[in-house]
Amino acid sequence: MGIIAGIIAGISTALATVGAPLGAVVSAIGAVGSGIGAVGSAIGTGLGFGGTALGITDGEFAALLATGVSATVSGAQGAQQADAQKASANYNADIQKNQAIEVENANQRKLSESRMLTSQRLSQQRAIAAAKGISLESESSLSLFDDTNLAEQFRAEQLNFNSSQKSSALNSGAALSRYEGYENGRAHV
């Protein structure tokens, strides 16, 4: 039994007491590790690394080989994690972008509703004034109509401002998510 296989078998036995599933995983890793150790030992012997050719033993060579394999696997896992983080950040950015669009669409619906209600109010005011015999061109009638229009204009500006603030915040959040995803991807390259 190679050194790596022996170490992994010992770890596997210790972990088997913690949980059978985890022990099974470690045993599977041990089988892979012993195969790598045997290949590494064969390569090392074939290239003259074993014994005293370079002053390192087969066990030291196997340990160096295992370290290299471990570093390679860790690097690949880091790249996969970076890709997953980038994909998640892009997904979150898309959701925020869609929410910003929905805020803008909802604002347009509210503006249309508000204009319709204002138009109805103005019609009612004109009808009431005409029914009471008040001239629609009188100063009091025009003042009332102007106040109604001014209230509508204020409401429209308020709706536009609130919508703009919410939409801008969501779009900024989306841009930040995309940037963070980009940076996470770059950090593991």
TASULBEL-V793918 format. One record per helix or strand of 3 or more residues. SS is the DSSP state (H for helix, E for strand). FROM is the first residue (numbers start at 1). LEN is the number of residues. If there is no record, write none. Layout:
# TASULBEL-V793918
{{SS:FROM:LEN} {SS:FROM:LEN}}
This chain:
# TASULBEL-V793918
{{H:3:14} {H:20:27} {H:58:74} {H:139:49}}
